[in-house]
């Protein structure tokens, strides 16, 4: 040792490896999760300094109480029609997810991801934004498209990668894109959308525009370098952006502890950057709406970025390539203390006297029928492996505004080889 003294009396160093609390077959006990009482969280003025609201990064903003009433300063006071539209949109997303998951199991597409239990984090958030605001989703925010009126048949075309797929079969199923609805292309590379969203927001501000950006990622993705690069640019340039972290407790088969959940909240990521940060009950649609509306007002009035952690639970598998029974207890979904977002909003509307169980059942059936119609219509354009795909030539198109010589040369060569392999009379159309 440098000082010549031995430190042999010290215990050996040890490495901490995060371990989920419950494994398959375990009894589930969520009593250690602190669930704050609805309505008790203060709502700061939109011009408040981030340093004045640190407690909201560790609290849990809630609006719906145990009696299904909307209470407290975060209550957005939405009218019945808006709440009913929110409920129907979330129900439509769930019906779509269930049906398209079944299509994958039947071999009609290669891949699918459901958002079961997380519908509020996209639907309620999207409804609180202006339709001109730019959304940079992760791969479980299909609810944004539903909230903005994107046709289901177009979504199914993309999932089936058929001849009417607007992305021409170039994206993995469920990685949608819609320029018209300000829905940035879903990226399979996690968190790449974070710096893109902040850059877009900076550009909007530099042009003197009024549009803001909103971006989503899972809690596991906050461990990515892109996340922290985006946070730095957002705080330095006061970018008008809402940075959503959907903490659904699991990043594929790795629980949230591997991203730092054992140490602090994910909303606390923003505190270290000097960004206004909120931790929200992600299964409370009214709380999600209110937090997003508050953050949007801040961004639109040059008060800067906001981090929102949506504390929720991934009720189903990560994707059709995943089997959650191999790594988590089957009781987790049933025991999750914050309930189900659709059920909670339904009970709130029943409590308000504008809805009933019978109306819910009728609406659920209507949602299912609408999905069936969309799937049937899209299937006419082809399903996986049945030949009704994009024309061969499209693989060379839409890469450059004008096709460069080397791509044109490759296209000509490929066409010649295709003609040799398949005489004109036999070539597939």
ZAMARGU-4260 file (C-alpha; in steps of 0.2 Angstrom, whole numbers, plus 5000, padded with zeros to 4 digits):
<rodrens>
0) 5000/5000/5000 | 5006/5018/4997 | 5006/5022/5016 | 5014/5005/5020 | 4999/5000/5030
5) 4989/4984/5027 | 4970/4985/5024 | 4967/4966/5027 | 4955/4970/5040 | 4943/4977/5027
10) 4929/4966/5020 | 4932/4961/5002 | 4923/4971/4989 | 4907/4964/4982 | 4897/4967/4967
15) 4878/4970/4968 | 4868/4962/4954 | 4850/4967/4954 | 4837/4953/4956 | 4818/4954/4953
20) 4808/4951/4969 | 4797/4938/4961 | 4801/4924/4950 | 4789/4911/4942 | 4779/4902/4955
25) 4782/4915/4969 | 4769/4924/4979 | 4768/4942/4975 | 4768/4956/4988 | 4767/4974/4982
30) 4765/4981/5000 | 4782/4990/4998 | 4776/5001/4984 | 4771/5018/4991 | 4754/5023/4983
35) 4750/5041/4987 | 4732/5046/4990 | 4724/5054/4975 | 4722/5072/4975 | 4736/5076/4988
40) 4750/5081/4975 | 4752/5100/4973 | 4751/5107/4955 | 4764/5120/4953 | 4761/5135/4941
45) 4768/5131/4924 | 4781/5145/4926 | 4788/5137/4942 | 4807/5133/4942 | 4812/5115/4941
50) 4821/5117/4958 | 4804/5121/4966 | 4796/5105/4962 | 4809/5091/4966 | 4796/5082/4977
55) 4785/5078/4961 | 4799/5067/4954 | 4797/5056/4969 | 4778/5057/4973 | 4765/5050/4962
60) 4752/5061/4954 | 4735/5054/4955 | 4717/5060/4951 | 4706/5045/4952 | 4703/5040/4970
65) 4697/5024/4977 | 4679/5029/4975 | 4682/5032/4956 | 4680/5051/4958 | 4692/5064/4950
70) 4699/5074/4964 | 4713/5087/4968 | 4722/5101/4959 | 4728/5089/4945 | 4710/5085/4940
75) 4709/5091/4922 | 4690/5093/4923 | 4686/5085/4906 | 4669/5084/4900 | 4659/5068/4897
80) 4661/5067/4879 | 4680/5069/4880 | 4681/5055/4893 | 4670/5044/4883 | 4681/5046/4868
85) 4696/5043/4878 | 4688/5027/4885 | 4683/5021/4868 | 4700/5024/4860 | 4708/5014/4874
90) 4696/5000/4871 | 4699/5000/4853 | 4717/4999/4855 | 4715/4984/4866 | 4703/4975/4854
95) 4716/4979/4840 | 4730/4972/4850 | 4721/4956/4855 | 4715/4953/4837 | 4732/4956/4829
100) 4741/4946/4842 | 4730/4932/4836 | 4734/4935/4818 | 4753/4933/4822 | 4749/4916/4830
105) 4740/4911/4814 | 4755/4915/4804 | 4748/4930/4795 | 4762/4942/4801 | 4779/4939/4808
110) 4779/4950/4824 | 4767/4960/4835 | 4768/4970/4852 | 4753/4973/4863 | 4751/4988/4874
115) 4739/4980/4887 | 4739/4989/4903 | 4748/5004/4896 | 4735/5012/4884 | 4733/5028/4895
120) 4751/5032/4893 | 4749/5035/4874 | 4730/5038/4872 | 4727/5051/4886 | 4744/5059/4883
125) 4740/5061/4864 | 4723/5069/4868 | 4731/5082/4879 | 4743/5087/4865 | 4739/5098/4849
130) 4737/5087/4834 | 4751/5098/4826 | 4763/5093/4839 | 4776/5080/4834 | 4776/5063/4842
135) 4792/5052/4843 | 4785/5036/4849 | 4793/5020/4855 | 4786/5003/4849 | 4771/5003/4861
140) 4763/5019/4858 | 4750/5014/4844 | 4737/5023/4855 | 4744/5039/4848 | 4738/5034/4830
145) 4721/5029/4836 | 4719/5045/4846 | 4723/5055/4830 | 4712/5045/4819 | 4724/5034/4808
150) 4714/5021/4799 | 4715/5003/4806 | 4716/4995/4789 | 4732/5005/4786 | 4740/4999/4802
155) 4735/4981/4797 | 4743/4983/4780 | 4759/4988/4788 | 4758/4973/4800 | 4755/4961/4786
160) 4769/4970/4775 | 4757/4968/4760 | 4756/4977/4743 | 4747/4992/4752 | 4759/4994/4766
165) 4764/5013/4765 | 4781/5008/4771 | 4783/4996/4757 | 4788/4981/4768 | 4804/4990/4774
170) 4800/4991/4793 | 4797/4977/4805 | 4778/4975/4809 | 4771/4988/4821 | 4784/5001/4817
175) 4772/5013/4809 | 4775/5031/4802 | 4763/5045/4797 | 4769/5062/4791 | 4751/5068/4790
180) 4748/5064/4808 | 4765/5070/4815 | 4769/5053/4820 | 4788/5050/4818 | 4793/5033/4812
185) 4795/5020/4825 | 4813/5014/4828 | 4818/4997/4833 | 4834/5004/4840 | 4830/5009/4857
190) 4830/5028/4862 | 4836/5034/4845 | 4820/5044/4845 | 4825/5054/4860 | 4839/5065/4852
195) 4828/5066/4837 | 4814/5073/4847 | 4825/5086/4856 | 4833/5091/4839 | 4816/5093/4831
200) 4810/5104/4846 | 4825/5114/4845 | 4822/5117/4827 | 4804/5122/4830 | 4810/5135/4843
205) 4824/5142/4832 | 4811/5145/4818 | 4799/5153/4830 | 4786/5140/4827 | 4772/5136/4840
210) 4773/5117/4839 | 4781/5106/4852 | 4788/5088/4853 | 4784/5073/4864 | 4794/5058/4865
215) 4792/5041/4873 | 4804/5027/4879 | 4803/5013/4892 | 4812/5014/4908 | 4826/5002/4903
220) 4830/5013/4888 | 4835/5027/4901 | 4851/5018/4903 | 4855/5021/4884 | 4868/5035/4880
225) 4855/5043/4868 | 4844/5046/4882 | 4857/5056/4892 | 4863/5065/4876 | 4845/5071/4873
230) 4843/5076/4891 | 4859/5087/4890 | 4853/5096/4874 | 4835/5098/4881 | 4841/5107/4897
235) 4855/5117/4889 | 4844/5124/4875 | 4828/5124/4884 | 4820/5114/4871 | 4801/5113/4870
240) 4799/5094/4872 | 4790/5082/4884 | 4801/5067/4888 | 4790/5052/4893 | 4797/5037/4902
245) 4785/5023/4902 | 4790/5013/4918 | 4781/4997/4915 | 4793/4987/4927 | 4801/4976/4913
250) 4813/4979/4899 | 4810/4963/4889 | 4815/4950/4902 | 4826/4962/4912 | 4817/4970/4927
255) 4818/4989/4930 | 4832/4987/4943 | 4845/4984/4929 | 4841/5002/4924 | 4842/5009/4941
260) 4825/5007/4949 | 4832/5001/4965 | 4841/5017/4969 | 4828/5031/4964 | 4813/5035/4953
265) 4815/5037/4934 | 4808/5054/4935 | 4823/5059/4946 | 4834/5057/4930 | 4827/5074/4925
270) 4831/5082/4942 | 4849/5079/4940 | 4848/5089/4923 | 4838/5103/4930 | 4823/5098/4921
275) 4805/5099/4928 | 4800/5081/4932 | 4784/5073/4936 | 4780/5055/4942 | 4763/5050/4937
280) 4751/5035/4940 | 4752/5028/4922 | 4736/5018/4925 | 4726/5034/4929 | 4721/5042/4912
285) 4716/5058/4920 | 4732/5060/4929 | 4742/5056/4912 | 4731/5069/4903 | 4734/5082/4916
290) 4752/5080/4917 | 4754/5080/4899 | 4743/5096/4897 | 4754/5104/4911 | 4770/5100/4902
295) 4764/5105/4885 | 4759/5122/4892 | 4776/5124/4899 | 4784/5120/4883 | 4773/5131/4873
300) 4777/5146/4884 | 4796/5144/4883 | 4797/5137/4901 | 4807/5122/4894 | 4807/5103/4894
305) 4798/5091/4906 | 4801/5073/4911 | 4786/5063/4915 | 4788/5045/4922 | 4772/5035/4919
310) 4772/5022/4933 | 4763/5007/4925 | 4764/4989/4922 | 4767/4979/4906 | 4752/4967/4908
315) 4756/4955/4894 | 4772/4949/4885 | 4785/4960/4878 | 4781/4954/4861 | 4776/4938/4852
320) 4794/4933/4853 | 4793/4933/4872 | 4786/4922/4886 | 4785/4931/4902 | 4780/4915/4912
325) 4799/4911/4911 | 4805/4925/4921 | 4791/4933/4932 | 4777/4927/4943 | 4760/4925/4935
330) 4752/4934/4949 | 4760/4950/4945 | 4747/4956/4933 | 4733/4952/4945 | 4741/4960/4960
335) 4747/4976/4952 | 4741/4989/4964 | 4736/5003/4952 | 4724/4992/4942 | 4719/4993/4924
340) 4717/5010/4915 | 4702/5005/4905 | 4693/4998/4920 | 4697/5013/4931 | 4690/5026/4918
345) 4675/5015/4915 | 4671/5015/4934 | 4674/5034/4934 | 4661/5037/4920 | 4649/5025/4929
350) 4651/5035/4945 | 4648/5051/4935 | 4631/5043/4929 | 4635/5044/4911 | 4640/5026/4908
355) 4635/5008/4912 | 4641/4990/4911 | 4629/4986/4897 | 4635/5001/4887 | 4653/4995/4890
360) 4649/4978/4884 | 4641/4985/4868 | 4656/4996/4865 | 4668/4982/4867 | 4659/4972/4854
365) 4658/4987/4842 | 4677/4989/4844 | 4680/4970/4841 | 4669/4971/4825 | 4678/4986/4819
370) 4695/4977/4820 | 4688/4962/4811 | 4682/4973/4797 | 4699/4981/4796 | 4709/4965/4796
375) 4698/4957/4783 | 4700/4972/4772 | 4719/4972/4774 | 4720/4953/4771 | 4714/4956/4753
380) 4730/4965/4750 | 4740/4950/4756 | 4747/4942/4772 | 4764/4936/4776 | 4771/4923/4763
385) 4757/4924/4751 | 4765/4933/4737 | 4755/4950/4737 | 4770/4960/4742 | 4777/4976/4736
390) 4783/4977/4717 | 4801/4971/4715 | 4807/4989/4709 | 4802/4997/4725 | 4817/4991/4734
395) 4827/5004/4724 | 4815/5018/4727 | 4813/5032/4740 | 4831/5031/4746 | 4837/5047/4737
400) 4827/5061/4730 | 4835/5056/4713 | 4841/5039/4710 | 4860/5040/4709 | 4870/5030/4695
405) 4876/5016/4706 | 4858/5012/4712 | 4851/5013/4694 | 4865/5001/4688 | 4860/4989/4702
410) 4842/4990/4698 | 4845/4987/4679 | 4857/4972/4684 | 4844/4965/4695 | 4830/4966/4682
415) 4841/4957/4669 | 4844/4943/4681 | 4826/4942/4686 | 4821/4941/4667 | 4834/4927/4665
420) 4828/4917/4680 | 4809/4920/4676 | 4804/4921/4657 | 4791/4935/4655 | 4777/4923/4654
425) 4782/4916/4671 | 4788/4931/4680 | 4778/4936/4696 | 4769/4952/4695
</rodrens>
